[in-house]
Amino acid sequence: MAIKITESMSNEAQQIITPKALELLEQLESRFGDRRKALMADRQQRQTVLDQGGSLDFLEETKHVREGNWQGASIPADIQDRRVEITGPVDRKMMINALNSGAKVFMADLEDAHSPTWQATIDGQINLRDAINDELTYQSPEGKNYQVNPEHAILMVRVRGLHMEEKHALLNEQRVSGSFFDLAVFLTNNAQNALQRNKGLYFYIPKTEHYLEARLWAKVFTFAEEFLAIPHGTLRCTLLIETIPAAFQMEEILFELKDYIVGLNAGRWDYIFNFIKRFRNHADKVLPERAQVTMTTHFLRSYSKLLIEICHKRGVHAMGGMAAQIPIKNDPEGNAQAEEKVRNDKLREVQDGHDGTWVAHPALVPIAKKVFDEYMPSANQITKQQAALNITAQDLLSIPQGTITAEGISINVSAAMRYIKAWLQGSGAVPIFNLMEDAATAEISRAQLWQWIRVDGLTSTDGEAITLDRVQQLIDKEVAYLKENTAASEHNSIDQAAKIIRQLVANDKFEEFLTTPAYELI
């Protein structure tokens, strides 16, 4: 076997890293690995154009696709109604809670809510296998037993993005794609069992930036189906529109995946991060602090409405974004305010035409469900065709008015530091300041810091310049606070997180993803 696993193979790992999984992984990497790397290089070429003052617009070369008469894949009966989806990591107990939450779908996340240590990735795949086989149970250290209810959410799996690699699996001494690894292991362990149990093979695809990347995914799916000897179109996917280039190519992306795709999702947090990242050198595209960049701002509302218009035109689901709020214990007033934010967010989504939405905590499922039950009595709103919105490039690129406060800068430092620390310790979904943070929200924090300190003359509302020294002082302050309030065993992770965030904001070369340098430490 050409794939070399560099970690010791525990009994658990041997259960799922099977010869068949390695064979599919080798085939995927051999056939599509170079193309994946070329597409990642294309992203950087387009970034060079943006850095030199370029901008984004709808593509002339694919106008015929946008004007063509075609539809996305038919939507299977069991996922016609996706009104509330819950997202979360592949932790065994959290998976059971999510599957029992009352949501229609549970998106098990091997990406932004997952710290991809070898052990956590193996455990996650075992948990996914047990969920497919209706054997997912858990006993807590206190002796409490958990099991999945007979009626539970449908499982969808978010695999890692094309930019990520699996360092523990090598082909010709080169790391393989994390996307291919996740897909190969999951499919070879579960495809036949799922189909025998009348369960769909459903995936979420993250962080796509170009329709040619969607074309690669379609080819990967087709080859995987041939390898598994299952009919073409058995695999189904929902793609996250969470990059600003992809917002200009939504119809093209749907077209490339039209045999497989059943919806697009407005992945708001990564979208904001990507907007900052792609226009980082544009002094006229500085966003206010994160708390002010809400979905009611014109550029985000335009993106969301355009996604709905296109999805319904092509007969697929338009899924709303994730409410990051979590219950606030021992603070009834704060908790009520958080719930009201979720309620208003979901009300906007359903009234705009979304077919479902995301929450990050089981306690929020009833709130989102109640709103969608009231305003969406049918399984979805796909047949509700809207009048053409005529959303322009200017709408998608307009910058909201707002401010940058000293508190906003400090929160960005704290959120990024605390998330990276937790990620290094193996947690990918982390409650911070009453929000469920994942990699996307940490990315917003550090990207804003990088941009703010490089825009000449930019000050916070107190008149103080936003400089690297100022940010470094805040990092020092956060390190001292965290060390004072955590056990000594966590101090090394705090120091590592501080080192990473210092490098991320100080280097003039913008790091594409913070998980790239952090991955080398886990």
N, C-alpha and C positions, 0 to 999 in steps of 0.2 A: 504494500500500500504506500503510495507516494506521500500522503499526508502524514506529517510527523507531529505528534502531540508532545509538547515539551514539559507538561506537568505529569506528576505521577497519577496513574489511573486507579482511583479508589474503586471499591465495589459499586458505589453509586454511579460513578462516571462510566464504568464498563457497561452498565445497564443501558445507557442511552448513546454513548459514543460507540456505536456498533460498526462493524465492517460496512454495512449498507449505508450508514450515515456518512462515513468517511469516503465511500465511493461516490455518493452524490456530491459531497462537498468538493472532492477532487475534480469531478466533471464540471461543476459550476465554476470553480476557480480557473480551471484550464481554459474553458470556453469563453468566459466573460470577465475574467480578472483584469486583463489588459484594457478592455473597453471601459471598465469601471474606473481604472486609474486615469485613463484619457479624459473621461468626463469630469473627474475631479480637477484635472489640469485645466479643462475648459472653464471651469468656474473662476479660476485665478486669472485667466486671460480676460474674461469679462470684467473682473474686478479691476484690472489694470485700466480698462477703458473708463470705468466709473471714477477711478482715482484721478484720471486726467480730465475730469469735468463732464464725462458722458452721463447720460441718463437712461431711463427705461421707457419703453413704449410697446404697444401691441405690434406683433411681428408682421411685416408685409409678406414674408415668405410663406406664411401659413394662413393667409386670409381665406383661401379656398376651404380650409378646414372649418373655420368659424362660420363660413357662409354655407357649408354643406348640410345636407339633410341626412342625418344619421342619429342613432341612439346608443346609449350605454347598454351594458349587459342587463338582462332581465334580473329582477331582484327576487331571490328565493323567498318562499312564503314565510319562513321562520324569522326573517329579518325585515319584513315589510314594515313592522312597527318597531322603531328604535327610539322612542320618545325620550328615554333617559338612559344614558350610558355612564357607567362609573369607570374611572381609570385607577390603576394602582400597580404596585410592584408585584413580582411573582413570588413573594413571600407566602408561605403555606397558609398561615392563619389569616393574613390579609386577603388572600385569594378567596378563602371560604366566606369571610365576611362580605366581600364584594359580590360574590355569586349569590349570596342570600339577601342582598340589600334591597331587593325589590326593583332594581334597575332591569331594563330589558336586555342590556348587553354589558359584559365586563370586558374592558380592554386590558389584557394582561401585558404589562409593559417591560420589554427587554431593552428599552432605550432610555428615555429621559428620567424615568423613575427607578432606574436600575444601576447599581454600582457593579460593573461587570468583572468582579473578581472571578477567578476560575471556579471556586466553590459555589458562589452565588449563582453563577450561570448554569452550572450542573444541577444545583438544587432547583433552580427555576424550571429547567426542562423536565426534571422528574415530576415537579408539581403540575406542570402542564399535562404531562402524560397521564398522571393520576386523575386529573380533572376530566380529561377526555374519556377515561375508562370508568368514570363515576366511582372512583376509589379515593377521592381526596378527603382525608381526615387529619385531625391534629389533636394532640393532647398537650395541654400547657404544662409547665413545670409544677403548677399548683394542682394538677390533676383534672382540670376542666377539659371535657371532650368537645370537639368541634367536628361537624360534618355538613356536607352540602345538602340543602333541602331538595325534596323531589322537584319542586318548581323553583327554578333558578335562572340566573341570567345566562344568555348565550355567550360563549367564549370567543373573543377575537384576540389575536396576538400581534402586538407591535414589535416588529423586528428592528434591529439596529439600522441606522442610516448608512447610506453608501460610503460616507466618509470614514466610518469606523472600521477598525481591523481587530481581528482576534489574535492576540500575540502568542497564545498557547497552541495555535495550530498553524503549521508551516507547510508550504508547498514550494519545493526547490529553495528552501531556506528563507522564503519570503512569507510574511504574515498573510493569512487569507482574509477575505472580507468578513466583517462581523455580520453583515446582512446575510451572506451566503451560509455562514456557519449556523446562524439561528434558524434559517429556513430549512437547511438540509437536516439538521438534527430533529427539528419539530416534525417535519413531514415524514421522514423515514420511520419515526417512532409512532406516529399517530394517524397517518392518512387512512390506512385501511380500517383501523379500529373506529375512527370517526364515521366513515361512510357506512360501515356495518351497523352503527348505532343511529343512523340517519342524522348525523351532525354535519354541519358545514365546515369547510376549511377556510376560515375567515382571517384576513390579515389587515393590519394598518401599515401603511408605508409612510415614513417620515421624511421631512427635510428635502424634498425634491426641488430642484431649482430650474429644470429645463425639461421640455417635452422629450428630448432625446434620452434623458434619464428614465422617463416613464417607458420609453420604447425598450430600454434595457430590461426593466422590470418585466415587461410583457414577454420578452424572450426567455428570461429566467423562469417565469411561471410555466411557459409552454414546454421548456425542456424538462422541468421538474415533473410535470404531468406525464410526459412521455416516459421518463425514467421510472415513474411509479405505476405506469400502465393504467392511468385513470383518464376519463374523458377530458377533452379540451374544454376549458371553461369551468372545471370543477372548483378550482381555487377562485376565491373572490376577495376583493380588496376594497378598502376605502383609503383614499390618499389625503394626507394632511396638506392643505395649502398654508404653509407656514414660512414661506419666503416671499419676498417682494418680487423677485423675477417670476416666480410661479404664478403670482396673481395676474400677470399679463399673459399667461399661457394656459389658463384653466381648461379651455375647450380643447386645446391641442393635447394636453395631458390626458383628458378623458378619452379623446380619440385614439391615442396610442394604446390605451389599456381597455378599449371598449369591450373586449371579450371577457374582461375580468372585473371591471370596476363597478361598484354599486353606490358610490358616493364620494363626496369631498367633505372635508372637515375644516372649519375655520380655526386653525391652530394659532390662536391669538398671541400667546406668549412668545413662542419662537418667531412668529411673524414680526413682532415688535423688535426682538433682538436682531433678526435678519435685516430689518429696515435700517437700524442703527449701523450694523456691520457694513452693509453694502454702501451706505452713504456717509461713512465715517469721516471721509475727507471733505465733505461738503459743509461749509460753515453755515449755509442757509438751510440746512436740514437737521438742526439740533432740536431734539424732542425735549419737552419739559420732563421733570422728574416723573418716575414711573407711576406714582399714584394718580397723576393727572392724565395719563395716557389711557383713557377708558374707551370702551367700545362705542360710546356715543360721540366720540370725536369724528370729524368728517372723513378722514382718510381711512379709519378702521370701519366705520359704518358703510362706507362706499365699497370696501373690499368684501365685507360680509354680504351686502345686498347683491353685489355682482356674482358672488359665489352661488347664492340662491337662484338668481335668474338663470345662470348657465346650467346648474344642476337640473332644474326643473325643465328647462328646454331640452335637455338630453335624457330625461327620464330616470334620474338617479337622485339619491338622498343628498340633501344639503344639511350637514350636521353643524350645530353650533359649538361654541368653544367651551373651555373648562372654567367653571367657577372655582377659584382657588381658596375660597373661604372654608374654614373648618369651625366646628363648635368651639365656643369660648367658655370654658368651665369657670364657675364661681363668679361670673360677671353677666347677670341676666340682661342688663341694658346693652352691653357690648355684643352679646350673643344675638339679641333681637335685631340690632343694627346690621350684623353680619348676614342674618337670614333675610332681612329686607333687601340687602344688596343682591343676594342671590335671586330672590323673587323678582326684583325689577329687571335683572339681567335676563332671566328666562322669559319674562313677559315680552321684553323687546324682541328676543329671538323668535318666539312663536308668532308674534304679530307681524314680524318682517317676513315670515314664511319658512323658517327653518323646520326641518322634519324631526329634529331631536336635538339633544344637547348633552353636555358633559358635566359631571360633578366629580369632585376628588375625595368625597367622604360619604360613607353610607347615611349619615344623619341628614344629608342634604337631598337625598333621593326623593323623599316624600314632598319636599318643597317644590322641586323642579317638576315632579310628576303631576302635582296638583295644577300647576300652571298650564302644562301641556294638555292635561285631561280637559281642562275647561275651554281652552282655545283651539285644541286640535282633536275634535271628536273622532275623526277618521284615523286610520293607521299612519298616514303621513299627509303631506300637502303637495306632493309632486304634481298632481294634476292642476293645481292652482297656478295657472300661467300669469305672470305679471306683465304689465305693459313694459315695453323696453325702457330701461332706466337711463340709457345713454351715458353710462359712467365712463368718464374719460381718464386718460393718464394723469391729468392734473388733479382729478379727484383722488386718485390713489396715492399721489405724491404730496398732497397738501400737508403742511405742518401745522399742528394745533397750537393755539396760543396757550401759554402757561408759564410757570416759573420754576426756578431751581432754588430750593431753600437749603439752608445749612443742614436741617434735619434730613432732607432728601439725600444729600450727599452721604451723610453718616449712615442712613439706612442702607444705601447701596453697598457701602463697605461691610457693614455688619451682615447683611443677607448673603453676600458673596462669600465672605469668610466662613460663616457658619455652615453654609451649604457644602462648600468644598471640604471642610473638616469632616462633616458627616459622611460625605461621599467616600472620602479616604478610609473611613471606618466601616464602610460597607452598606450605608443607607443611601438610597437614591431619591426617596420621597421624604421630605423633612419639614415638620411644622416649625415655622419661624414667624414671629410677630403675628400670630393668628392666621397665617396663610400656609397652605400646603405648597411648599416650594419644590420644584424639580430643577433639572439642569437648565431648562429654558429661562426660568425667572432669575436664576443666578447669572446666566449669560447677559440678560438685560442689564443687571447691576454693574457688572465689570465693563461691559461695552460702553455704557454711558460714562463711566469714570474715564475710560481711555479717551473718548471723544471730547468730553468737557475740558480736560486739562490741555487739550491741543488747539482749542478754538481761541484765537487771540482776543483778549479783553473780556472773556466770559466771566461773569461774577454770579454769586448767589444773591438772593434778595437782600442780604445784609450788606451788600457792597463789597464783600471780600472776594478776591480773585480765586478762581478754582485752579489750583496748581498741583503739581506732583507732590511737592513738599507737604501741602495741606492734606492730601490723600494719604501720604505715608504716615503722617502723624495720627490720622484716624485709624490706620491699620495698627499702629503701635498701641493705641488706646484700646482697640478691640482685642488684641492679643492679651493685654494685661487683664482686661475684664474676664475674658474666657478662662484664662489660667486661674484666676481668683475664684471662679465659680464652677470649676470642673475638677475631677480627680486627676492626680498626677499622671495616671496612665494615659490620659488623653492629650497631654501637653505636646507630645511629639507630632500628633496630627494637627494640632493648632499651629505649631511652627511650620509644618509642611504647607498648610493652607496659606499661611501668611507669606511664605516664600513664593508660592504660585501666584497669589493675587498681586504681590509686588512686581513680579516679572510681567504679568499680563498688562498691568497699567503702565509700567515704565518703558517697556520695549516699544520703539517706534513701529516695529513690524507687528501688525495686529494678528494675534493668534486666532485662527478660524474657530476653534472650539476649545473651551477650557478643559474639557475632558481629555483632550489629546495629551497635554503634558501630565495631567493628573493620573492618567491610565498607567503611566510608567512607574507610578509609586504604589500601585495596588497589586 
